[in-house]
Amino acid sequence: MSGRQRDLPWRPRSLQARQLMAASLFLLGFLALAGYALDRAFLDVASDGQRDRLRNYVYAYAGDIEFLRSGDIYPPENPPDSRFERPGSGLYAEVVLRDRNWQSHSASGPQLPQAAMLEGGEEKFEGPLPMTRSNGTPGEVYRYGRGFIASEGVAPGDAEVPYTIYVMEDAGIVPEQVRVFRAALWGYLGISGAILLLLQMLVLRWGLWPLRHVVTELTRVQRGQANRMGGSHPRELLPLTESINALIESERENLEHQRNTMADLAHSLKTPLAVLRARLDSDAGESELRQDVATQLQRMADLVNYQLGRAASSGHKLFAAPVEIEPYAEQIVQGLEKIYARKGVICEFEIDPQARFHGEPGDLQELLGNLLENAFKWAGSRVLLTAKPGDTEPNRRPGLVLVVEDDGPGIPDERIPLVLQRGVRGDERVHGHGIGLSIVQDIVRSYRGVLEVGRSPELGGACFSVKLPPGL
């Protein structure tokens, strides 16, 4: 199987289809369980209701039955239900004594299950029991019976007469009720499920509308109809849209920087090429021409190397891993101490262990290298490097503050804007190209930070402060 997992045919590729499928399965399962629970509950209620109904008939008969002195039963003139008077009506009553039985008119014709005497106070609910209807077809009945003892109005010599009253009902009544209930139950559940499914579809479309809006805005950005993503998005999508905007801006800045780099390189090469063209058109000797060509070629090589280095150091990557500052600072300072060994400059560190640079290591080297080299160049004997975490915001990586100070003459306030311009040196008498601080400023801007120049309150010389904001 290939490294990339194949899409299964049954797996929907749309978020809306996935959620709708999951919601539909959950809804079907819930309705099935609810229907089963309601069905079982109705069966229990129907069974209990039938038992209670038969018990009430038994007690109604027990309250109206009288015993003659001959021992015969005098049934009630008005039974508790008119069906007891209709033969084969499906509702039957029977009174069982030791030596005789009495049955209601409805029991004439059907063959009911044999009944036995029960002890006084004993009750029994059973069924379905087999029986034969008047037309000879088999059937079933539910039966409730209770034992009683009569002590008044009995035959002489008998202190009490035990008897049992049974009431039976056709078993088809409860299944018919269950059938009607089930038809209504599943019909209503089906209608409810369809309505809920439709509502779920509408809710899903409304809930996923912000994502479709994001896709629409991305399409507009791709077609050049918009410059960036809008800001009117739900809170959950703001990190996504902000990251996309940061990526768009970063890519545009990188493209703009590349264009500027090529333009700067072309502009820088114009002068050496013009010199070479002029020397070729002149009457200079071969040795002199060789020397001029070598000089200009070296100059062009330096310009190309410089521009390539600038292109590599600008345009940081998003979501870069945090970089420790102290190892890079120590490496740079060791090299600078060798170069400026005659001055005996001492560099001190005040680096917070929690301070981290979230970007490219090459950018950090450029920042520290140019700032420290400038400080070593102008310092009398001391240089101070301070690094500490900057501002913080919820759910964002912390910012960073880098400060480089020296005990040199410092920079007058009126010359601070000039020294940050490309090609301008703090002192024209000092050797240099005047591009170091410009590189620092460009890198700081690419990280949306701020470069501040002033006077050191502790050492008295120049103070360069780099403040990088919290990142994504």
C-alpha positions as CSV (number, residue, x, y, z in Angstrom):
1,M,0.0,0.0,0.0
2,S,1.3,3.5,-0.8
3,G,2.4,5.9,1.9
4,R,-0.6,8.1,1.2
5,Q,-3.8,6.5,2.6
6,R,-6.4,5.8,0.0
7,D,-9.8,7.3,0.4
8,L,-12.4,4.7,1.1
9,P,-15.5,4.9,-1.2
10,W,-17.9,5.0,1.8
11,R,-16.0,7.8,3.5
12,P,-17.4,11.2,2.7
13,R,-14.9,13.9,1.8
14,S,-17.2,16.8,2.8
15,L,-17.3,18.0,6.4
16,Q,-21.0,18.6,6.1
17,A,-21.5,15.1,4.7
18,R,-19.4,13.6,7.5
19,Q,-21.3,15.4,10.3
20,L,-24.7,14.7,8.6
21,M,-23.9,11.0,8.4
22,A,-22.8,10.9,12.0
23,A,-25.8,12.9,13.2
24,S,-28.1,10.6,11.1
25,L,-26.6,7.4,12.6
26,F,-26.9,8.9,16.1
27,L,-30.5,10.0,15.4
28,L,-31.5,6.6,14.0
29,G,-29.9,4.8,17.0
30,F,-31.6,7.2,19.4
31,L,-35.0,6.8,17.8
32,A,-34.6,3.0,17.7
33,L,-33.7,2.9,21.4
34,A,-36.5,5.3,22.3
35,G,-39.0,3.3,20.3
36,Y,-38.0,0.1,21.9
37,A,-38.1,1.6,25.4
38,L,-41.6,3.1,24.8
39,D,-42.8,-0.2,23.3
40,R,-41.6,-2.2,26.3
41,A,-43.1,0.4,28.7
42,F,-46.5,0.2,26.9
43,L,-46.4,-3.6,27.1
44,D,-45.8,-3.4,30.8
45,V,-48.4,-0.7,31.3
46,A,-50.9,-2.7,29.1
47,S,-50.2,-5.9,31.1
48,D,-50.5,-4.1,34.4
49,G,-53.7,-2.3,33.2
50,Q,-55.3,-5.6,32.2
51,R,-54.4,-7.1,35.5
52,D,-55.9,-4.2,37.4
53,R,-59.0,-4.2,35.2
54,L,-59.6,-7.9,35.9
55,R,-58.9,-7.5,39.6
56,N,-61.6,-4.7,39.7
57,Y,-64.1,-7.1,38.0
58,V,-63.3,-9.7,40.6
59,Y,-63.8,-7.4,43.5
60,A,-67.0,-6.1,41.9
61,Y,-68.4,-9.6,41.7
62,A,-67.2,-10.4,45.3
63,G,-69.1,-7.4,46.6
64,D,-72.4,-8.3,44.8
65,I,-72.5,-12.1,45.1
66,E,-74.8,-13.6,47.7
67,F,-75.1,-17.1,49.0
68,L,-78.5,-18.8,49.6
69,R,-79.2,-21.1,52.5
70,S,-79.2,-23.9,50.1
71,G,-75.6,-23.1,49.3
72,D,-76.4,-21.9,45.8
73,I,-74.9,-18.6,44.4
74,Y,-77.1,-15.7,43.8
75,P,-75.2,-13.7,41.1
76,P,-75.5,-9.9,40.8
77,E,-78.4,-8.7,38.6
78,N,-76.2,-6.1,37.0
79,P,-72.7,-7.4,36.2
80,P,-69.8,-4.9,36.2
81,D,-69.6,-5.0,32.4
82,S,-72.3,-5.7,29.9
83,R,-70.0,-8.1,28.0
84,F,-70.5,-10.6,30.8
85,E,-74.1,-11.0,29.5
86,R,-73.1,-11.7,25.9
87,P,-72.0,-15.2,25.0
88,G,-68.5,-15.4,23.5
89,S,-67.9,-11.7,24.1
90,G,-64.3,-12.2,25.2
91,L,-64.9,-11.3,28.9
92,Y,-65.8,-14.2,31.2
93,A,-66.4,-14.7,34.9
94,E,-66.4,-17.9,36.9
95,V,-67.0,-18.7,40.6
96,V,-65.5,-21.9,41.9
97,L,-66.7,-23.7,45.0
98,R,-65.9,-27.0,46.5
99,D,-68.7,-28.9,44.8
100,R,-69.9,-26.6,42.1
101,N,-69.0,-23.8,39.7
102,W,-70.9,-20.7,38.4
103,Q,-70.1,-19.0,35.1
104,S,-71.3,-15.8,33.5
105,H,-73.6,-15.9,30.4
106,S,-70.6,-14.9,28.3
107,A,-68.9,-18.3,29.1
108,S,-71.7,-20.2,27.4
109,G,-70.1,-21.8,24.4
110,P,-66.4,-21.3,24.7
111,Q,-64.3,-24.0,26.4
112,L,-62.3,-22.1,29.1
113,P,-59.3,-23.4,30.9
114,Q,-60.0,-25.4,34.1
115,A,-60.0,-23.4,37.2
116,A,-58.9,-24.5,40.7
117,M,-59.7,-23.3,44.2
118,L,-57.4,-20.7,45.7
119,E,-56.8,-20.2,49.4
120,G,-58.5,-17.3,51.1
121,G,-56.6,-14.1,50.2
122,E,-54.5,-15.8,47.5
123,E,-54.5,-14.2,44.1
124,K,-53.1,-15.3,40.8
125,F,-52.6,-13.6,37.4
126,E,-51.6,-15.9,34.5
127,G,-51.7,-16.2,30.8
128,P,-52.0,-16.5,28.0
129,L,-53.9,-19.8,28.6
130,P,-55.3,-21.9,25.8
131,M,-59.1,-22.0,25.2
132,T,-61.5,-22.9,22.5
133,R,-63.9,-20.3,21.1
134,S,-67.6,-20.9,20.4
135,N,-66.8,-21.5,16.7
136,G,-64.2,-24.1,17.5
137,T,-61.1,-22.0,16.8
138,P,-58.3,-22.0,19.3
139,G,-57.7,-18.9,21.3
140,E,-56.0,-17.6,24.5
141,V,-57.1,-15.8,27.6
142,Y,-55.5,-13.9,30.5
143,R,-57.0,-14.9,33.8
144,Y,-57.0,-13.3,37.2
145,G,-58.3,-15.2,40.3
146,R,-58.6,-14.5,44.0
147,G,-59.7,-16.7,46.9
148,F,-62.4,-15.5,49.3
149,I,-64.2,-16.9,52.4
150,A,-67.9,-16.2,52.9
151,S,-69.0,-16.2,56.6
152,E,-72.5,-14.6,56.4
153,G,-75.7,-16.0,54.8
154,V,-74.3,-19.5,54.3
155,A,-76.1,-22.8,54.8
156,P,-76.8,-24.0,58.3
157,G,-74.0,-25.9,59.9
158,D,-71.3,-24.2,57.8
159,A,-69.3,-21.6,59.7
160,E,-67.7,-20.3,56.4
161,V,-67.7,-21.1,52.7
162,P,-64.4,-20.8,50.7
163,Y,-64.8,-19.8,47.1
164,T,-62.7,-18.4,44.2
165,I,-63.6,-15.8,41.6
166,Y,-62.0,-15.9,38.2
167,V,-62.3,-13.2,35.5
168,M,-60.8,-14.0,32.1
169,E,-60.3,-11.8,29.0
170,D,-59.5,-12.7,25.5
171,A,-55.7,-12.4,24.9
172,G,-56.2,-10.7,21.6
173,I,-57.3,-7.5,23.1
174,V,-53.9,-6.5,24.4
175,P,-52.0,-7.5,21.2
176,E,-54.5,-5.4,19.3
177,Q,-53.8,-2.4,21.5
178,V,-50.1,-3.0,21.2
179,R,-50.4,-3.2,17.4
180,V,-52.3,0.1,17.2
181,F,-49.8,1.7,19.6
182,R,-46.8,0.5,17.7
183,A,-48.2,1.8,14.4
184,A,-48.8,5.2,15.9
185,L,-45.4,5.1,17.7
186,W,-43.2,4.3,14.8
187,G,-45.2,6.7,12.5
188,Y,-44.7,9.6,14.9
189,L,-41.1,8.7,15.5
190,G,-40.5,8.5,11.7
191,I,-42.0,11.9,11.2
192,S,-40.1,13.3,14.1
193,G,-36.8,11.8,12.8
194,A,-37.4,13.3,9.3
195,I,-38.0,16.8,10.9
196,L,-35.0,16.5,13.2
197,L,-32.8,15.4,10.2
198,L,-34.0,18.4,8.2
199,L,-33.3,20.7,11.2
200,Q,-29.9,19.1,11.6
201,M,-29.1,19.8,7.9
202,L,-30.1,23.4,8.4
203,V,-28.0,23.7,11.6
204,L,-25.0,22.1,9.9
205,R,-25.2,24.5,6.9
206,W,-25.5,27.5,9.3
207,G,-22.6,26.2,11.5
208,L,-20.3,25.5,8.5
209,W,-21.1,28.8,6.8
210,P,-18.0,30.6,8.3
211,L,-15.8,27.9,6.8
212,R,-17.4,28.4,3.4
213,H,-16.9,32.1,3.9
214,V,-13.2,31.5,4.6
215,V,-12.9,29.4,1.4
216,T,-14.6,32.2,-0.6
217,E,-12.2,34.8,0.8
218,L,-9.2,32.5,0.0
219,T,-10.5,32.2,-3.6
220,R,-10.7,36.0,-3.9
221,V,-7.2,36.3,-2.6
222,Q,-5.9,33.7,-5.1
223,R,-7.7,35.5,-8.0
224,G,-6.2,38.9,-6.8
225,Q,-9.6,40.3,-6.0
226,A,-8.6,40.8,-2.3
227,N,-5.3,41.5,-0.6
228,R,-5.9,39.6,2.7
229,M,-8.5,37.7,4.7
230,G,-11.2,39.7,6.4
231,G,-11.4,40.0,10.2
232,S,-15.1,39.2,10.7
233,H,-14.8,35.5,11.5
234,P,-15.8,33.4,14.6
235,R,-13.4,33.3,17.5
236,E,-12.5,29.7,16.7
237,L,-11.4,30.6,13.2
238,L,-9.4,33.8,14.0
239,P,-6.1,31.9,14.6
240,L,-6.5,30.3,11.2
241,T,-7.3,33.5,9.3
242,E,-4.6,35.4,11.2
243,S,-2.0,32.7,10.3
244,I,-3.1,32.9,6.7
245,N,-2.9,36.7,6.6
246,A,0.6,36.4,8.2
247,L,1.6,33.9,5.6
248,I,0.3,36.1,2.8
249,E,2.1,39.2,4.1
250,S,5.3,37.2,4.7
251,E,5.3,35.9,1.2
252,R,4.6,39.3,-0.3
253,E,7.3,40.8,1.8
254,N,9.7,38.1,0.7
255,L,8.8,38.7,-2.9
256,E,9.3,42.4,-2.5
257,H,12.6,41.9,-0.8
258,Q,13.8,39.7,-3.6
259,R,12.9,42.3,-6.1
260,N,14.6,45.0,-4.1
261,T,17.7,42.8,-3.7
262,M,17.9,42.2,-7.4
263,A,17.4,45.9,-8.1
264,D,20.1,46.8,-5.5
265,L,22.5,44.2,-7.0
266,A,21.9,45.6,-10.5
267,H,22.4,49.1,-9.4
268,S,25.6,48.2,-7.5
269,L,27.1,46.4,-10.5
270,K,26.5,49.4,-12.8
271,T,29.5,51.3,-11.5
272,P,32.1,48.5,-11.8
273,L,30.8,47.6,-15.2
274,A,31.0,51.2,-16.3
275,V,34.6,51.4,-15.0
276,L,35.5,48.3,-16.9
277,R,33.9,49.6,-20.1
278,A,35.8,52.9,-19.7
279,R,39.1,51.2,-19.1
280,L,38.6,48.9,-22.1
281,D,38.0,52.0,-24.3
282,S,41.1,53.7,-22.9
283,D,44.7,53.3,-24.0
284,A,45.8,51.7,-20.6
285,G,48.5,49.2,-20.7
286,E,48.0,45.5,-20.2
287,S,49.4,45.3,-16.7
288,E,47.4,48.3,-15.6
289,L,44.3,46.9,-17.3
290,R,44.8,43.6,-15.5
291,Q,45.0,45.3,-12.2
292,D,41.9,47.4,-12.8
293,V,39.9,44.3,-14.0
294,A,41.0,42.3,-10.9
295,T,40.0,45.2,-8.6
296,Q,36.6,45.6,-10.2
297,L,35.9,41.8,-10.3
298,Q,36.7,41.5,-6.6
299,R,34.4,44.4,-5.9
300,M,31.6,42.8,-7.9
301,A,32.2,39.4,-6.2
302,D,31.9,41.2,-2.8
303,L,28.7,42.9,-3.9
304,V,27.2,39.6,-5.1
305,N,28.2,37.8,-1.9
306,Y,26.7,40.6,0.2
307,Q,23.4,40.7,-1.7
308,L,23.1,36.9,-1.5
309,G,23.7,37.0,2.2
310,R,21.1,39.7,2.6
311,A,18.6,37.7,0.6
312,A,19.2,34.6,2.8
313,S,18.9,36.6,6.1
314,S,15.7,38.4,5.4
315,G,12.2,37.0,5.3
316,H,11.8,34.8,8.4
317,K,9.8,31.6,8.4
318,L,6.5,31.4,10.3
319,F,6.3,29.0,13.3
320,A,10.1,28.7,13.6
321,A,11.5,26.8,16.6
322,P,12.8,28.9,19.5
323,V,16.6,29.6,19.4
324,E,18.7,30.1,22.4
325,I,20.6,33.3,22.4
326,E,23.7,32.8,24.5
327,P,25.5,30.2,22.4
328,Y,25.4,32.4,19.3
329,A,26.4,35.5,21.3
330,E,29.4,33.7,22.8
331,Q,30.6,32.6,19.3
332,I,30.3,36.1,17.9
333,V,32.0,37.7,20.9
334,Q,34.9,35.3,20.8
335,G,35.7,36.3,17.2
336,L,35.3,40.0,17.9
337,E,37.6,39.9,20.9
338,K,40.3,38.5,18.6
339,I,39.8,41.2,16.1
340,Y,39.8,44.0,18.7
341,A,42.3,42.4,21.0
342,R,44.4,45.6,21.0
343,K,41.5,47.6,22.5
344,G,41.0,45.1,25.3
345,V,37.2,45.4,25.1
346,I,35.2,43.2,27.6
347,C,31.7,42.1,26.7
348,E,29.3,41.3,29.5
349,F,26.1,39.2,29.2
350,E,22.8,39.7,31.0
351,I,20.7,37.0,29.3
352,D,17.5,35.8,30.9
353,P,17.3,31.9,30.7
354,Q,13.7,32.2,29.4
355,A,14.6,34.5,26.5
356,R,14.3,32.8,23.1
357,F,14.5,34.1,19.5
358,H,11.6,32.6,17.4
359,G,13.0,32.8,14.0
360,E,15.9,31.8,11.7
361,P,19.3,31.3,13.4
362,G,20.9,33.2,10.5
363,D,18.7,36.3,11.3
364,L,19.8,36.1,15.0
365,Q,23.5,35.9,13.9
366,E,23.0,38.9,11.6
367,L,21.3,40.9,14.4
368,L,23.9,40.1,17.1
369,G,26.9,40.2,14.7
370,N,26.2,43.7,13.4
371,L,25.1,45.2,16.7
372,L,28.1,43.7,18.6
373,E,30.6,44.6,15.9
374,N,29.3,48.1,15.9
375,A,29.6,48.2,19.7
376,F,33.2,46.8,19.7
377,K,34.2,49.3,17.0
378,W,33.1,52.3,19.1
379,A,33.5,51.0,22.6
380,G,36.3,52.2,24.9
381,S,36.5,49.1,27.1
382,R,33.1,47.7,27.9
383,V,30.1,46.3,25.9
384,L,26.9,45.0,27.5
385,L,24.5,42.6,25.9
386,T,21.0,42.2,27.5
387,A,18.4,39.7,26.4
388,K,15.0,39.2,28.1
389,P,11.5,38.1,27.2
390,G,9.3,40.9,25.8
391,D,5.6,41.4,25.8
392,T,3.2,38.4,26.0
393,E,-0.3,37.8,24.8
394,P,-2.6,34.8,25.3
395,N,-2.0,31.9,23.0
396,R,1.0,33.6,21.4
397,R,4.7,33.0,21.8
398,P,6.4,35.7,23.9
399,G,8.3,38.6,22.3
400,L,12.0,39.4,22.8
401,V,14.1,42.4,23.8
402,L,17.8,42.6,22.8
403,V,19.9,45.6,24.0
404,V,23.5,46.2,23.1
405,E,25.3,49.1,24.9
406,D,28.9,50.4,24.9
407,D,30.9,53.0,26.7
408,G,32.0,54.8,23.6
409,P,31.2,58.4,22.5
410,G,27.6,57.6,21.6
411,I,25.5,59.0,18.8
412,P,24.2,62.5,18.8
413,D,20.4,62.7,18.6
414,E,20.4,64.6,15.3
415,R,22.4,61.8,13.6
416,I,20.4,58.9,14.8
417,P,18.0,58.9,11.7
418,L,21.0,59.2,9.4
419,V,23.0,56.2,10.8
420,L,20.1,53.9,10.1
421,Q,20.1,54.8,6.4
422,R,21.8,52.5,4.0
423,G,25.4,53.6,3.2
424,V,25.6,56.3,5.9
425,R,28.3,55.8,8.6
426,G,28.3,57.3,12.0
427,D,31.7,58.8,11.4
428,E,33.0,59.1,7.8
429,R,36.6,58.9,9.1
430,V,36.1,55.3,10.3
431,H,36.4,52.5,7.8
432,G,33.1,50.7,6.9
433,H,30.3,50.4,4.4
434,G,27.5,51.9,6.5
435,I,25.2,49.0,5.8
436,G,25.4,47.0,9.1
437,L,22.7,49.0,11.0
438,S,20.6,49.0,7.8
439,I,20.7,45.2,7.7
440,V,19.6,45.1,11.4
441,Q,16.8,47.5,10.7
442,D,15.5,45.5,7.7
443,I,15.6,42.2,9.7
444,V,13.8,43.8,12.7
445,R,11.1,45.1,10.3
446,S,10.7,41.7,8.7
447,Y,9.8,40.4,12.2
448,R,7.5,43.4,12.7
449,G,9.7,44.7,15.5
450,V,11.2,48.0,16.5
451,L,14.8,49.3,16.5
452,E,15.5,52.1,19.0
453,V,18.7,54.0,19.2
454,G,19.7,56.2,22.2
455,R,22.3,56.7,24.9
456,S,23.1,54.0,27.4
457,P,22.1,55.0,31.0
458,E,24.6,52.6,32.5
459,L,27.7,52.8,30.2
460,G,27.1,56.3,28.7
461,G,27.7,55.3,25.1
462,A,25.4,54.2,22.4
463,C,22.4,51.9,23.1
464,F,20.7,49.9,20.5
465,S,17.4,48.2,21.6
466,V,15.6,45.6,19.5
467,K,12.0,44.8,20.5
468,L,10.3,41.9,18.8
469,P,6.5,41.5,19.4
470,P,4.7,38.3,20.4
471,G,4.5,35.9,17.5
472,L,1.8,33.5,16.2
